[in-house]
Amino acid sequence: MSAADTVELALPFTGRWLVQNSPAARVPSHGTTLFGTSHAIDFVPVGEDGRSAPRTLRSVFGTERPESFIGFGRPILAPASGEVVSVLDGESDHVARRSVIALLGYALSQPSRVRRGASAIAGNHVVIRVGGALVLLAHLRRGSIRVRPGQRVTAGDVLGECGNSGNSTEPHVHVQASESFGRNARGIPLVFTSAAGARRVPENGEIVVA
């Protein structure tokens, strides 16, 4: 596979996850092409009710502990076989923000994270070389990463746990493929293959079950 091809992945988790910022809706999916994010996708773990955490006064007016979210600590799996080329662990899992007030303050601090580079955006993460592409799984829980650079992994191996590190407003996993993680890196399209063999990019608002 060359870096110009679409990267075929398995869903990197089990259970129920809500799709956000999908490239099926628009490209660039996150509103920017910086750091190879043009075709990135986010998955938020949810319960049977489709919610990531109960709604409380704190969720309406303030910040919330990441531990109060149903998916915090869920295993994150290798979406393809390949070589681990980069790992970052040790970044804090910060408070979650779902209220308009909390999100506004967070948005104002976004330029400072961009200036600090890709690692400040990704937080704790694992990068796997899959053919000619680098596949990033970001926002992992501090202290949970189980792999190291140079290690070969097989699709389905546990890499770490869902967290809220880096540029994250609630616990979720960010998945992208790119040629590199430089500021002007080119993103590479993704497609996910189900257990039944269907190949597709999940839609925004869809709940996928793996």
Helices and strands as residue ranges (DSSP letters): E 7-9, E 16-20, G 34-36, E 41-45, H 57-61, E 63-64, G 66-68, E 75-77, E 82-88, E 96-97, H 100-108, H 110-116, H 118-122, E 124-130, E 133-140, E 152-153, E 158-161, E 173-178, E 187-188, E 190-193, E 199-200, E 207-209
